[in-house]
Every structure is written in structure tokens, then in C-alpha cells.
Amino acid sequence: MDFLEEPIPGVGTYDDFNTIDWVREKSRDRDRHREITNKSKESTWALIHSVSDAFSGWLLMLLIGLLAGSLAGLIDISAHWMTDLKEGICTGGFWFNHEHCCWNSDHVTFEDRDKCPEWNSWSQLIISTDEGAFAYIVNYFMYVLWALLFAFLAVSLVKVFAPYACGSGIPEIKTILSGFIIRGYLGKWTLVIKTITLVLAVSSGLSLGKEGPLVHVACCCGNILCHCFNKYRKNEAKRREVLSAAAAAGVSVAFGAPIGGVLFSLEEVSYYFPLKTLWRSFFAALVAAFTLRSINPFGNSRLVLFYVEFHTPWHLFELVPFILLGIFGGLWGALFIRTNIAWCRKRKTTQLGKYPVIEVLVVTAITAILAFPNEYTRMSTSELISELFNDCGLLDSSKLCDYENRFNTSKGGELPDRPAGVGVYSAMWQLALTLILKIVITIFTFGMKIPSGLFIPSMAVGAIAGRLLGVGMEQLAYYHHDWTIFNSWCSQGADCITPGLYAMVGAAACLGGVTRMTVSLVVIMFELTGGLEYIVPLMAAAMTSKWVADALGREGIYDAHIRLNGYPFLEAKEEFAHKTLAMDVMKPRRNDPLLTVLTQDSMTVEDVETIISETTYSGFPVVVSRESQRLVGFVLRRDLIISIENARKKQDGVVSTSIIYFTEHSPPMPPYTPPTLKLRNILDLSPFTVTDLTPMEIVVDIFRKLGLRQCLVTHNGRLLGIITKKDVLKHIAQMANQDPDSILFN
Amino acid sequence: MDFLEEPIPGVGTYDDFNTIDWVREKSRDRDRHREITNKSKESTWALIHSVSDAFSGWLLMLLIGLLAGSLAGLIDISAHWMTDLKEGICTGGFWFNHEHCCWNSDHVTFEDRDKCPEWNSWSQLIISTDEGAFAYIVNYFMYVLWALLFAFLAVSLVKVFAPYACGSGIPEIKTILSGFIIRGYLGKWTLVIKTITLVLAVSSGLSLGKEGPLVHVACCCGNILCHCFNKYRKNEAKRREVLSAAAAAGVSVAFGAPIGGVLFSLEEVSYYFPLKTLWRSFFAALVAAFTLRSINPFGNSRLVLFYVEFHTPWHLFELVPFILLGIFGGLWGALFIRTNIAWCRKRKTTQLGKYPVIEVLVVTAITAILAFPNEYTRMSTSELISELFNDCGLLDSSKLCDYENRFNTSKGGELPDRPAGVGVYSAMWQLALTLILKIVITIFTFGMKIPSGLFIPSMAVGAIAGRLLGVGMEQLAYYHHDWTIFNSWCSQGADCITPGLYAMVGAAACLGGVTRMTVSLVVIMFELTGGLEYIVPLMAAAMTSKWVADALGREGIYDAHIRLNGYPFLEAKEEFAHKTLAMDVMKPRRNDPLLTVLTQDSMTVEDVETIISETTYSGFPVVVSRESQRLVGFVLRRDLIISIENARKKQDGVVSTSIIYFTEHSPPMPPYTPPTLKLRNILDLSPFTVTDLTPMEIVVDIFRKLGLRQCLVTHNGRLLGIITKKDVLKHIAQMANQDPDSILFN
């Protein structure tokens, strides 16, 4: 199926934990494409092959969308069932969750739709009652027990089968998309284990979400499906295009926001994102969203639990509390990143990191013990967010909607602002406690050796803060509607303030503070509310939050984790602002020995092998002669080793004294010398060069935009040195007063 | 206010119709930024300056949004009024349009809401009756007369005051954003004249829209407002970031689609679009949309006339007609582009182009004469689209909704499929005629010397075709609901088919065929309908349409016009697929005289002046010596001329025999020689170089991604030649079997 001949197997591939060369990969794909196009004129079969090759991208997107959507549906349904399992079981069929169990019941009124005889709490099953302190203790005990069981299973599975399945995966995916190779990170084992352990981790009640890991799951699907198509299997650059689209599909199903997903992929995770990929990502995101919707995991024909529609407009004055929420979000984001990174660093450097299972069990136990007594921590975080976003209707039985005179409304359906009842006050207290718990426990949860996403906990923190502020504003407006700030727009008995909107704005602010997303955040939230109306509050909060958080620390949580792990990731958003030159960064430094070079036609196999064994560089420049130092090309260490080995094995007579030449024609040789070895085919004849006086800001730009691995430095036409991506990253770290040795890989 | 010293005025600026050097512009901005940041630590004033500098971008976006939104509102209101003026006038106040006039009337029932005594048609005013053949002729005559008057005014104003105000402006804006300089194209005169003539052109009833020109208007606003901020006034690259955002704001108000606008700017018009700009564009687009909404030009609290909400779901089988519409859209797009370009080429090359006023008047007269008798061509195209998109409700009085048993409905509000009545049949005929007229006349209209957009006519063509097919399908489903394809989902008396949705899908298909937009098109349409539900039909149609149209011709209408005009635009979407090398493209060619170079320290002022006067190159490489040909740097012709002139004027003793040197230190000179001239400050010490064996696909990529103007070619460290952007464009044209001399500018 592949028309390209690969003369020596292995040439042109990469080692694990190395950076790919985008230019070379793209060239190879263009060669492939050219080949197919040329052949397509020859025969019908080749024409069909050419057409199928052109459409394979779309087919792949369709498959990714279907698979990602199905997996998301599966995860949603299982997590829902297992979360309910902590509280009880359905006797009508153990596979029903609480809600489904009671749907099938006839014994249920609308008021008591959560209580039906088929659903048995653990105390009912064990001691046949649901009343009294002992029953409470039984339920409490079972809740903690299940949580510990789920967490233990999750961490053990991750530890034994797929260590890469832990965390949210987004920092690693960003790094991979920028051109790094981590074998197995997107493999089938990671997919299987991550899917299973994600359900377990979410069900264990830990303060984590499934949204980030869903991106990882979708990327695994993308990567695995790539293996079915030659075009994508063999080309690292093309495969990364697919992964970008898969990431979009992942967010699309996580939030039910296809457009937001594409923008997230564009803004947050992708590195090389051509417009063709944008269109395909959109397709994949849409297919995934529709697959998930036809599975309908929440029974509300929405893709997420916390979809909401508001009906009351907001007033310009309300921008003040919204901006306050933005400030809160920014502060929380900055605080979270600092403390979480500090804790993760501690985990990396101390004994703590050696006992992941115990760590997870301890955190789960603490979370579960503290969570059970408070109904807002006991429920799953998505449900909590859904309840906080919700605008109180007439029939809402939630405590948050327990206002006085709640059934006494003049206008049909719409509820005016009313004084808060007992339920609201008690809910406020419980929410405040929930807020503190979530803030503290999330810091310790994110980064443990289980799949854990940050979106949901961040949103929960923001939503609680927002709802608290919203209810506060509502009561203020009710009792003091004669104040100047209210009386122009809020008459008594009108529905002025929507606390649910405050919760949503708060959620956006906190999410923005942690991740530093901008457009994609607003669009995701817009797709959750379905009204252009509310973009302005969301945007105001997101902007404030980003500014505040940026003032306290430039990096988002993903970039911080990338740096913590020392991945070679060249941030595309940050401008390099220092006035250094290429000569300050290149190797060799001023007092170092000269640059190791090969000459084009005068070195023997032995010379080259000595250089290879004495150095660890991943490539060598080839020059005309050592004296002139005029650059001919660049050859990669890996290709060189493979070619020489291959030649020694196959080519007749190549011995240690054979001359290696990179020129078009063999150099003139005295008679009776051993046969020469031509290696021009592995020589990169168009290496990138810059002059020694090129400002580093331009060099960084070139590395970023062209996806280079290395770049040679010349002065007045003579080769002077070399700059690798790692050098660039180290230099950036140094300039930012960070430890340059934190960059670990090539 | 500016901390940077510019030693010689004029150095670093560009001539008209030249390409900017993105790398240099961005470096200059970074220098500026660094300067401000460094100073900000010194004094409070400088700190305030630094903060205000950082926020000036946001302020600028706010102003652009406000101005673009207001202008759009003004244009909408005036065009509405003047369109109605062709039919009559309001005696209650001549400044009311038909609708407003009758709002204020008491004499009007809901059924006759278009007829009120205050509104007088021209026949009523002139011969005091609205009945009979003579009155019809009077109205006909007045209609044509007003149309001709408006068109004459429009074309005269454009011709006399601002020739750049014609056309849609999008091809030129694309070119400008890619780094080309066209002075005055975004100036204040263009803004004023384009705004006025746009209203006139739309009101004249020609087959054109205001959406494309609105983008131009918004970009003019952006460019003019840039002059208030040093940061943007002096830097061509930064200014282009602002223009990208302004284009987003333009589309945002044109379609009421802020997200779609940003994606349009990203996908269609922008060249260099960093993520920071994405966020700001979004802000500008949102401000513009909200400004327009607070003006509320259509009185429906929507931003566009043809906003619509559908309520009936679509069935999977309907994808077949949707894909048919996609095919139609693709065919129409390809046909339109070919014929329109052929006609525009004829206009450029023959006598026709010399009589723009007559051309406009003739086309207007034909349009008006053919349009008046048919009510669907007489109404404004936006209104037509709005009516076609509309799903027939119970109270619709439109002929398109004249079904049998229309008031006989079982379910409340929702109308089941019914047999078409007389009105529908006659409407079908009239729509078919309208379709033909629009198809033909648009080809001749787009490209005339008046502001003219393509979005609306394309959408109209598609909407008509879609509605025709939709009604056809509806009748088919009604009369043959027992067919296999229908009976599974369409029972008798159900509302199976929504003809309005077909119209919308058709509109998307045709717009996609003409412009080849993808994601932005779907998102714009999504924002027009406000339901995720209908993205799939839109996407299916848009994809089919793009594939069909691409198969018949790769270019969209804007790219075709760019090529027609010979602008130096390097398409970012198209991959360069040929296997040529840099040495095949560089100048000098194999048999040409050697490359003109300067030496770094041995040429006199006279030598250099001779070279300048004998050649027309816009820059010269500087080498160590003619013999070694080792590259030192690159100097621009314009900078060289300005510097030498300046030196001759000011520097003591610089005469024709003075030595010019580009090195750090003056070369050793014999005594009694005239003073030397140091020009190192204008030398670009980091020119981009590639080797002669670099594949052109990589060279094209470098030009595109880094925004280069020229690139030097070396072989084994020696300078061999130069490739300019024009060379690249010519080569691409040549490889695509086009005339390489069609590229006109530098």
C-alpha cells in the first residue's frame, strides 16, 4: 500500500523521549502525497487508492468521533451508577442507578421521586432500617468503604498496568503535540486502563473530574485508530494533526461543546494546527457530540449534567460582582497553581512519591469522611455544579430554592426575588464548608497517581463562591431595593438577580484562573448556557481572572506541570523578551573545544565511529573541510549509526578504513584502498542556519514556527556552532531565572 | 511618547505597493516593548505609561467595536429607509421607513399591517391612486428612477472621491493583512465614501449585499483608530493584528455572529493571527455586536433580519436532499467564480473598463426593470432571505405560507405538512424566475465600481433553491407518506419537513461554494439559527459544496480576485506540491550575470550609487569580498538611498570617493583619503539563508510562516543568489500553469 521505498529500515524514525523534526516529517508526507498523485494517473486502481487516501482523514475523524463519544457515554453511565452504589443498591436490578431505579417504580410521587421502595440504602439492606443514628453510621461506613475500594482499585490498576494513565494527561498531550515522542502514552493499554480507572476515580468521590482525562482518552482513540491508516501511522506530523482533532472531540463530549472543543484544541493544546485540521476537528467534535447525545447518558437529551438556560437579563451594575468573581477566580487560580506545584514537587523529591497507593487511600479516606455528613460534598461534583447553576423554578425541591412564599408567585412560572428561607440559610453554611473542603483537598488530589481532571473541581469552587455571592446580592436587592444602585432597575417583587448566573460566572472565573483559557472558555460556557446574552458577564469574569492570575504568576496549571516534569515544550504564546543573540546560546561556548563536525569526503568509518562513541550529540554538521568550515549539511546520529551498521553487514568490503563521503561523486582515491561508503542519502542538504548575530527572539520564533530540532550558527559563511531545541529551552529558563537543568529531554 | 530613537527619518518605512518584512517589524515592536518595560522601573510616570501601553490594545478594540457597531446600525437603518423610498414615502414624516410609518398609525389591523394611510406609494402621491395600470406604471417608473439615481450617486462618489471604496474589499484586505502596503485603502476617505455609497448601492436594488463591504468599513475604522496609539501607528505588523480583529468585528455585525466573525477572520482573511489577537478579536466582535443590538436597527432585538429559530427536528433521510443542495451550491460557486472572473478580466482588458458609470447604470436599469414586476425580486434581498428562511407559522400572511387548510390545525401552534395552496404554487414560479435573475445578474454586478458584497446574493440563490426543494419534499412527503423512504418517520398530518431549513442549508451551500469558507460558515449559520441540532445538515451541505467546488477549481472568489489583480499574496492554505529546489527559483538564473552584491569594506559611495542607479532591486546582499562570496548581511535599497543622501547632506566630508563600510570597525585607510561612511546600523545582520538544494516546499513554508520578503541562497557557505516573495509567487504561478507575469507588485 505504500509506494515509498525505505532503503534502510529505521532511518527516519525517532527514539523514545526525543523531539521530532517537523520539517522533515512534513516533507516526507508531501513526497508520499506526490507519489500517490503521480501514480493515480496510471491506473484505475491507483486512482481509487489516491481518492481513498484523500478521504481517509475524514473516515478517521468519523471513527474517532464515534469511539470517543461512545467511551464518554460509557464512562458517564458507569460513573453515575458507581457513585450511587456508594449509597445503596437497586433491588429491581443492581445495574440501575438511583434515578433509573425509581423511574421504573410505580410507588413514587413527584415530591418523593428520590425515594422509592426498590432503592435500598446500605443500612436498609444490612440492618433493615434507614432511620436512627446506627443506620447513619452504617451508611457512613459503607460510603467510606466503597470510596476506598474504588480508589484502591484505580491506583492499583494504574500502577500495575499503565503508569501513563494517571493525571489529566493534558500537559503530556501538549508536549506530544509540540513534537515530543512518549511511546505508549497514547497506547491501547493506557486507553483501557484510563477508561476503567477514570470511572473508579470519579466514583470514589475524590475531588476530581473526568473532563481532562476524557481528552486523554480521546487522544488515545485517535492514536490507536491512526494505526489503521498508512498515511497517519508512519508520519509523526500527520499523526499529531489527528491528535489535535481528537483532543477537540474529547472536550466536545466532556462539555457538550463542539465549537468550544475545537477552540480549546486550537488555543490550549495544539501546536501545529493548520486550517484543514480545524475543519476536520470540528467534524470529529460534532460526531462525538452526536454519538454521546444518542447514548443520552443523563436522560435529559443534553450532553452534560449542568446544561442550563437562563431567562432573566442581567443589569449593567451586576458587572461589579461579576468582576469581583473574576478577581476571586484569578486569586484561587494562582494560589492553586503555586500550592499544587509545591506539593507535587515535594512528592517528586521526597519519600512521599514512593507510596502512591497509600497516598491515594489516605486522601480518599479524608475526602470521604469529611464529605459524607455534608450533602453538597456527598453528591457528585457534577451534580453539585448542576444544582448551583440551576435557576430556582416553582417546583424545585432543592434546599437552595427554599425561599419564603415560594409558591406565592404573581407571574406565571417566573419567580420574583424573595427573602431566603431556612433552607437557603442552612444551604449557605453547608456550601461555605464545601468551598473550604474543595479548595484544600483539590490541591492534594491533582497530581496523584490516578486519572484526575481539574475542570470540575475548579468549576465547583467558582460555582459555590458565585452562588454564595449571588444569593447575597439577591437578598441585598430584596431588602434594599431602594438603594441607589438598585432602584433604577430593580423594583420590589421583580426577578432582578439570578444566583445561578453568578454560579456560572464564578465557575468560568475559577476555571480561567487555573487553566488561563480565554476564548475557548467563554465559548464552552456559551454552549452550556445557549444564550449570547450571557457572554458579556462570562467574558468580563474570564478577562479579570486571567489578568489577576497572570499578575501573580505567568503559567497556567498545564504549563506549570510541563515545567515540573522537564518536558521540552516551547510555549507558543509567550514572547521571548530578552536581547540575547544566537552566539550567546549556541554550543560550543566561547571556551569550549571546537564543534564536532564531519568532513564531506575525508573521514574513515573508524573516525566517524570514534566521534559517535566519544560524543552524545544527536547529530553532526558536515563541512567541506575542517579548515574552511563551510557548511554542507547535517546528519543525524541515529541515521549514521544505522547506516554504518547496515553497510558493514551488507555492503561488500566496507571496513574501518573505508572513506565515508557525503558528496555526489566519490572523491578521487589512490588505488588499492578499501571501497568507499556513500552516505549522501542520509545527509540533510538543507539544514537551517542563522548568523551568530541573530537575536534570540527571532531564533525562538523560527524554532516555534517551523518546529525545528536544531539550527546551525554561521558567521560570515563559516560554521560556528549549533543551537538545539533543548539549548533554546534552557536559555529561556535561564532568562526567566529558573533552573536551566530542569529541562530533561531532547 | 516614543522612547526609540530613529536616527534617520524614513529608514525602516516602506514604499506604497510593497511588502513588509514581518520579522523586522516584530523585532522593532519587541525592542519598543523592552524599552518601555525597562523604563517602567525608573519612575511612576513611566510605570503608568507602561500599563497604559499594555492596555491600549484593549481600549483600541473597544473603540473599534463601538465604531463598527454604530456604523453598521447607521447603514442598516439608512438602507432600509432608502429601499422603501423607491416604493413610496411616509407623510407622517419622510424619515420613517414603511414599517415605522405604519407602526405609528392607528388605522391598521394586523392583517393589513403593511397598508396604512400615512404610507403613500408614488402613484398615490402623483396621481392620487394606487389602482389600475397607470398607477402601476408610475410606481414602476419611479422605482427604476430612484434605483438609477442611487446607483449613479454611488458610482460617481466612488469614482470622484475614493476609488478604493469599490468592491467588497475582502481580497485587498487579505492582501494587506498578509503584509502588503496599499496606502489609502483603509483611510478616512475610503471609510466615509464607502459607508455612504454602500447605503446607496444596497438601496438601488442591485444584486449585492452589505456584508463584505462591512468588513472593509470595520477595517477602515481599525486602521484610523490605530493612529491614536503610537504602538500601532508606527508598526505595520502590530497594525495588522488590529485589522484582523476589526475584520472579525465587521463580520460580527454583518451576521450577528461574534464567534463566527472571529473564526472568519482566522480562517479567511488573516495571515498572522496569534492567540492574543484571537482573544482581542473576540472582544471587539462582541462589543460591535452589542453596540449594534442596542441600536436595534430591525426592531426585532436581533442583529440581522434573517435570524430564525426552527423547532422541528430533521430526519436522517433528509441528508440526501441536503447533500443535493450541497452539490448545487458547489456547482453554482464554481460557475459563478469562472464566469465572474472571465467578465472581470474582460472589463480589465477591454474598453468596457473605461466607462464604469455607464456600466453601473445599465446593470442597475436592467436589474430594476426586471425586478419590479416580481415581488420576490422587488423586495430587498435580506428580506427575501428572511422570508425564505422563515418556517410558516399560523399567522403568516406570506404567499409562501398559503397552504390549504392553513387555519385548520390540530396541535397548538405547530403546523403539520399540508397540500400547497394557490399562493405557494405561484410563489414557486416567481421564485424560480428570481433564481434565474439572481444567478445571471450577480455575475455582472460583483466587481463593478461600487461597494458590493457577495454573501447576500449567494445566500439568496441558495435559499431560493433550498426553499423550492424543501416545498417539493414537503409535498412529496404529504402525498406519498406511504413510500418506504417516508413511512418510517413521517405519518400523515405530522410536521415532517421544514422548508425554511432547506432554504438555510441551501444558503450555506451556495455561500460555501463561492467563498470556500468551512468552519466559520457553519458557525455563522449556527449563530443565525441558535440550535446545535441543525449543525449536521449545515455541515453536510457545506462539506459537499466545498468538495464539489474544489473539484471544479481550487480557488475561492477572493483568491481568484487576488490573482486577477496580481497582488503578491502567498496563500497559506494551499500546499506547494512540486519537487523543485531553491536553485531553480533563485536569481540570478544559470546564464544570467552574477548577483549584484556590495562588499563589506571596499566600495566607495560612487560605486554604490552606480549600483543603485543601474539596478532596480529592492535590496543588496553584503559579502566579505567578491572573491570569497561569504555573506555578511543584507541592506535595503530604500535605507541605503536615504542614508547616503543623509550623509552627503550632514556628515562632514562624505564625497563620492568615500569608502562605505559595514563592519564594526573602519577598515585601515591610507592617509589623506576622504572620511569613510559607516552604515552598519542599516545592515540586517541576520538575513535568512537557505541552501541551494533546499526543496521549494520548505522555502515556501518559511516565507509563509515567517513572513519574509526575501531569502538568500547559499551553497557550501558561499552566497549564490536571492529569492524574493515575488519570485516565490511567480514560481507557484508557473507551476500551476498560470502566467507568472500576472504577479505585479513587490
Interface residues (C-beta under 8 A of the other chain):
Chain A: V23 K26 S27 R30 H33 R34 T37 P258 I259 V262 E267 P274 L275 K276 L278 W279 F282 F283 L286 A289 F290 T518 V519 V522 V523 F526 E527 G530 L532 I535 V536 M539 M543 A572 K573 E575 A577 H578 K579 A582 V624 S628 Q629 R630 L631 V632 G633 L685 S686 P687 T689 V690 T691 L693 T694 P695 E697 I698 D701 I702 K705 L706 T714 N716 G717 R718 L719
Chain B: V23 K26 S27 R30 H33 R34 T37 P258 I259 V262 E267 P274 L275 K276 L278 W279 F282 F283 L286 A289 F290 T518 V519 V522 V523 F526 E527 G530 L532 I535 V536 M539 M543 A572 K573 E575 A577 K579 A582 V624 S628 Q629 R630 L631 V632 G633 L685 S686 P687 T689 V690 T691 L693 T694 P695 E697 I698 D701 I702 K705 L706 T714 N716 G717 R718 L719
